[in-house]
Amino acid sequence: MSTIKTRTAIAREKIGLARSARPAKVPFYVILRFACQSRYSRPAAGIIAAVVFLLDALTSLDIAIAVLYVLVVLLSLNFATQTGLVVIGSGCIGLTVLGFLISHGDGLPALEDSLGRCFVSVAAIGITTLLAVRVKAAIAVLAESEQRYRTIFLTTGVGILQLDFTQLKAAVDKLKTAGVRDIDHARSMDLESPIGEPNTIRLINANDTALKMFNAADIIALETMLPKLINADVDNAWKFLAAVWSGKSSYEAETIIDDAQGRQMAVLYNVAFPANRPALDMVLLSIMDVTGRREAENQLHAARAELAHVARVATLGELTVSIAHELNQPLAAVVANGGAGLRWLQRDVPDLEKIQLSMEGMIADAHRASEIIKNLRALSAKSPPKSTHVNLNEILDETVALVRREIDIHQVSLQFHLATDLPGVNGDRVQLQQVILNLVLNAIQAMTHAAGNTRKLLIETFAEERAALVKIHDNGPGLTPETRTKLFSPFYTTKPDGMGMGLSICRSIVNAHGGSISASSKPGAGTIFEFTIPLVQGTG
Ligand code: ADP
């Protein structure tokens, strides 16, 4: 079984020496406490039984001294089984009767009083024994249940931590009394999150799995890592505080943190706040290492992206071959008709009728070529947009959820400033998602070379007079003069594996919705992409 020590056990060990150095005082309650400790209970019970018996049998005190046998029964709770308790209780009753017989063998006066006291003692010992047997049974059930839960706690594959959030709760309450309305308000005031201040989150106990997961030597080492777990990304820390603030029953999140040896790992954790302890002094945190699973997912994701890229390139290649094939025929016919016409023209007497036929053939072939191009264009055009009433704030939320993993992996801090009064627009949900997805992915990619803790993505929406406006800011390198002019041109890319079609597709989609898209940037200070979608008539 485990050798984990709770904080109290460690503290006790630390002060052990100081305690033993104190001068010894031996008041009555100290003797009782010693007697109550299991290892002293047995001799203590024997001594008490002997003393009570001697006093009862050999003295003529006018009190029911034998009642004190109940102490013997109670001390026996520490070492005897249920049957043992019955035997000890019966023994005490036997000693009481024997004591009575010895002390009254010579026919002392007031026999009735003594008999009454003997009866009271026997009754008290009997009742105490009965109760002791029941208490013993209850203790056994409790111990079994305790053992069961302890085994689950220690051996489960999930890391379990018992935490004390009293200080954190106090810090949150302090903000409330200072007039802060809610967590968004606190955040907008640029207040420091209280997580991470000393002692705001105290670790009381942790199981083996948690210690192993974090490579932590003991719970004190593990405790220092907890704020990092919650502060791993700023958004998460504030969402966590919002859960504490609003008295939610639990909070769940996935994040990436370093263990004690600096190994990066992905963890999924759940914090269960107790409903019946408003002080939050007993919070359970369960945690799972999902690094392996996420790595497999990432590989799958990368393979899928690669496949999609290859498929796009292959489709493009096929399209080129089929365009060449389709156009080759009418163009060859144009050339043939042109050649024939020339030959008729070069005759001594040009055959005007034949020349006219050749020219008409050329025009017809040229029309055919143009028709083929038209058909190809119709073929390559996607299905027409399905226009519905949509809210861009919602679409932004949904789309960002799709790239949440990219955001986490690239350690990008994401902030939303969404207009609460943003009216709906008419649009194709999927196409608008494509636009946002592309702009967000471009922004993340643009920031890959910035230092991890400076990557910031800000997404804003504004309700303009006639349109909903979306702005996506990054703090990547910005746009070079060349990129600025070619940004929306098809096949323009500066990425080794880029297609250069993303922004040109974005522009087609936004334009098809009646809106416009543009980009601005200050070199070194990032780029802002913004696009508008006209408001639905009557809502603007
Ligand atoms: P791709 O992503 O395949 O290169 P895009 O059309 O989406 O195609 O982007 C074209 C080019 O525009 C990119 O290669 C990049 O040079 C530039 N670009 C796009 N977004 C940004 C941005 N946020 N910051 C800097 N450059 C950008």
Residues whose N, C-alpha, C, O or C-beta is under 5 A from the ligand:
A	BS01	ADP	N442 A443 A446 G476 G478 T483 L487 Y492 T493 T494 K495 G498 M499 G500 M501 G502 L503 S504 T527
